[in-house]
Amino acid sequence: MEYLAIDTTTRDAGFLEELPIQEIDADGYHDSESFANRSIVRARIFDWDNALQYAVKSISVQPSLMGYISKGIALCGNEKLWDAMEAFDLAFLFSNRDPITIDILLLIKAVALFNAGRHDEALRRVQDLASARKHSHTLPCRSVEVSHIYV
C-alpha cells in the first residue's frame, strides 16, 4: 500500500493552496466554500490581505458560516478587531442554532480578543461561557475548562 503513503514534506502552504485553486478553476465554477478554504490557507501563512479578498469573494458567492469566520480571521490579522467581531457576529446567522457551533464561535471571539491584547476581557468571556455551560455536557465546555486552566 505504498501508493497511499502521505509525503509529510508537502504540507507547505503552496501545496495546500493548490487544492482550493483546483476546485475554483474546475469548470469555471466558483464555490463559496473553496474561496473560504483558500482564505484560511492564506491566513495560515499570514497573507492577511489576500485572505480577506478570498473571504469577501466567498461571502459574495454565498454567505456562509465559514465565509464569515474566514473574514473575521483575516480582519484580525489586519488588526481590525471590531470589524472582525462583526464578521464573527454575522457567522452566528449560519450556526443553525447548533449549541456546539455557537460555543466554538464564542471561543473564536475570545481568542481574537486575547490575541489583540485584551486578555482580561477574553478570559472573562471564557469564564462566562464555562459557567453558562457548567451543567451541559458538551465538548466545547470541556475545552473551555481546559483552556482556562492553561491560559
C-alpha positions as CSV (number, residue, x, y, z in Angstrom):
1,M,0.0,0.0,0.0
2,E,2.9,2.3,-0.7
3,Y,0.7,4.4,-3.0
4,L,-1.4,5.6,-0.1
5,A,1.6,6.9,1.8
6,I,1.5,10.6,2.5
7,D,4.6,12.6,2.0
8,T,4.7,15.0,5.0
9,T,7.2,17.3,3.3
10,T,4.4,18.5,1.0
11,R,2.5,20.2,3.8
12,D,3.6,23.7,2.8
13,A,1.1,26.3,2.1
14,G,1.7,26.2,-1.7
15,F,0.6,22.6,-1.8
16,L,-2.4,23.3,0.4
17,E,-3.4,26.3,-1.7
18,E,-3.5,24.2,-4.9
19,L,-6.4,22.2,-3.7
20,P,-8.9,25.1,-3.4
21,I,-7.4,26.5,-6.6
22,Q,-8.3,23.3,-8.4
23,E,-11.8,23.4,-7.0
24,I,-12.3,27.1,-8.0
25,D,-10.8,26.6,-11.5
26,A,-12.7,23.3,-12.3
27,D,-15.3,24.1,-15.0
28,G,-15.2,27.8,-14.1
29,Y,-17.4,27.1,-11.1
30,H,-16.7,29.4,-8.2
31,D,-17.8,27.7,-5.0
32,S,-18.0,29.8,-1.8
33,E,-16.5,27.0,0.3
34,S,-13.4,26.9,-1.9
35,F,-12.9,30.6,-1.6
36,A,-13.3,30.3,2.2
37,N,-10.8,27.5,2.3
38,R,-8.4,29.4,0.3
39,S,-8.8,32.4,2.7
40,I,-7.9,30.1,5.6
41,V,-4.8,28.8,3.8
42,R,-3.7,32.4,3.1
43,A,-4.3,33.3,6.7
44,R,-2.1,30.4,7.8
45,I,0.8,32.0,6.0
46,F,-0.1,35.4,7.3
47,D,-1.1,36.8,3.9
48,W,-3.9,38.8,5.5
49,D,-4.8,41.0,2.5
50,N,-5.3,38.0,0.2
51,A,-7.1,36.1,3.0
52,L,-9.5,38.9,3.3
53,Q,-10.1,39.1,-0.5
54,Y,-10.9,35.4,-0.7
55,A,-13.2,35.6,2.3
56,V,-15.1,38.5,0.7
57,K,-15.3,36.5,-2.5
58,S,-16.7,33.6,-0.6
59,I,-19.4,35.7,1.0
60,S,-20.3,37.4,-2.3
61,V,-20.8,34.0,-3.9
62,Q,-22.8,32.6,-1.0
63,P,-22.8,33.9,2.6
64,S,-21.9,31.1,5.0
65,L,-20.5,30.2,8.4
66,M,-17.0,29.6,7.0
67,G,-17.1,32.7,4.8
68,Y,-17.7,34.9,7.8
69,I,-15.3,33.1,10.1
70,S,-12.6,33.4,7.4
71,K,-13.4,37.1,7.0
72,G,-13.1,37.6,10.8
73,I,-9.8,35.8,10.9
74,A,-8.4,37.9,8.1
75,L,-9.6,41.1,9.7
76,C,-7.9,40.0,13.0
77,G,-4.7,39.6,11.0
78,N,-5.1,43.1,9.6
79,E,-5.6,44.4,13.2
80,K,-9.2,45.3,12.7
81,L,-10.6,43.7,15.8
82,W,-14.0,45.3,15.9
83,D,-14.7,44.6,12.2
84,A,-13.6,41.0,12.9
85,M,-16.0,40.8,15.8
86,E,-18.8,42.0,13.5
87,A,-17.9,39.3,10.9
88,F,-18.0,36.7,13.7
89,D,-21.3,38.0,14.8
90,L,-22.7,37.6,11.3
91,A,-21.4,34.0,11.3
92,F,-23.9,33.3,14.1
93,L,-26.7,33.7,11.5
94,F,-25.4,30.5,9.9
95,S,-25.0,28.4,13.1
96,N,-28.4,26.8,12.7
97,R,-28.7,27.3,16.4
98,D,-26.4,24.4,17.0
99,P,-25.0,24.8,20.5
100,I,-21.6,23.4,19.7
101,T,-21.2,25.8,16.7
102,I,-22.3,28.7,18.9
103,D,-19.8,27.7,21.6
104,I,-17.0,27.5,19.1
105,L,-17.9,30.9,17.7
106,L,-17.8,32.4,21.2
107,L,-14.4,30.8,21.8
108,I,-13.1,32.2,18.5
109,K,-14.2,35.6,19.6
110,A,-12.4,35.2,22.9
111,V,-9.2,34.1,21.1
112,A,-9.5,37.1,18.8
113,L,-9.7,39.4,21.9
114,F,-6.8,37.6,23.6
115,N,-4.6,37.9,20.5
116,A,-5.5,41.6,20.3
117,G,-4.1,42.1,23.8
118,R,-7.4,42.3,25.6
119,H,-6.6,39.4,27.9
120,D,-8.9,40.3,30.8
121,E,-11.9,40.6,28.6
122,A,-11.0,37.3,26.7
123,L,-10.6,35.4,30.0
124,R,-13.9,36.8,31.4
125,R,-15.7,35.6,28.3
126,V,-14.2,32.2,28.6
127,Q,-15.1,32.0,32.3
128,D,-18.7,33.2,31.5
129,L,-19.0,30.5,28.8
130,A,-17.7,27.9,31.1
131,S,-20.2,29.0,33.8
132,A,-23.1,29.0,31.4
133,R,-22.2,25.5,30.1
134,K,-21.2,24.1,33.5
135,H,-24.1,21.7,33.6
136,S,-24.1,21.0,29.9
137,H,-22.0,18.0,28.9
138,T,-20.9,19.4,25.5
139,L,-17.4,19.0,24.3
140,P,-16.7,22.8,24.0
141,C,-17.5,23.2,27.7
142,R,-14.7,20.7,28.5
143,S,-12.4,22.6,26.1
144,V,-13.2,25.8,27.8
145,E,-12.4,24.4,31.2
146,V,-9.0,23.0,29.9
147,S,-8.2,26.2,28.0
148,H,-8.9,28.3,31.1
149,I,-6.5,26.2,33.2
150,Y,-3.6,26.5,30.8
151,V,-4.1,30.2,29.8
